[in-house]
């Protein structure tokens, strides 16, 4: 069984979509939401409220996506929370940028599934993905035309990842010593400790502006 040829125009369009969806969008969205919005809201309102506000804005950015639905938007807000907690835990904005880019690329170009409502068929990019996937079953379980973001399975997985991140301990005393040299936190320090535990016990200490 042969592989259907793909025209040069379709390949060029696929390269453009790869640059937009797997490189530029993750980079710009993470800088905007976690690099700028979260950091500034945190200074005034504290960590927990900043996480909530950032998640709401991140989900709102996807309201106009094709086939958007309630569960998909809830999961996107949940993904934002997980991304922010991971950024705070590892103190690097590169972590959610890489995670975001990998998710977009794998879902669309590796598995041939819709990514936040954008599908290979909808963009007329058939033949440019590694696999051609077809899902069957209720949309709340499979994600339907919106993609895995609209699946209840994704909700369960995200809960597990969030619990893991919140329970993750520091790896060594040397790392603790390095963090002790950082400047003190702002008004969000108290809420940081409520969310992540007391100094030396929780996964995040002095979770101030995360370096890129």
HELIX and SHEET records of a PDB file:
HELIX    1   1 UNK A    8  UNK A   18  1                                  11    
HELIX    2   2 UNK A   19  UNK A   24  3                                   6    
HELIX    3   3 UNK A   25  UNK A   30  1                                   6    
HELIX    4   4 UNK A   31  UNK A   37  3                                   7    
HELIX    5   5 UNK A   38  UNK A   45  1                                   8    
HELIX    6   6 UNK A   47  UNK A   60  1                                  14    
HELIX    7   7 UNK A   70  UNK A   90  1                                  21    
HELIX    8   8 UNK A   93  UNK A  105  1                                  13    
HELIX    9   9 UNK A  106  UNK A  110  3                                   5    
HELIX   10  10 UNK A  139  UNK A  142  1                                   4    
HELIX   11  11 UNK A  144  UNK A  146  5                                   3    
HELIX   12  12 UNK A  148  UNK A  150  5                                   3    
HELIX   13  13 UNK A  152  UNK A  167  1                                  16    
HELIX   14  14 UNK A  173  UNK A  180  1                                   8    
HELIX   15  15 UNK A  189  UNK A  196  1                                   8    
END                                                                             
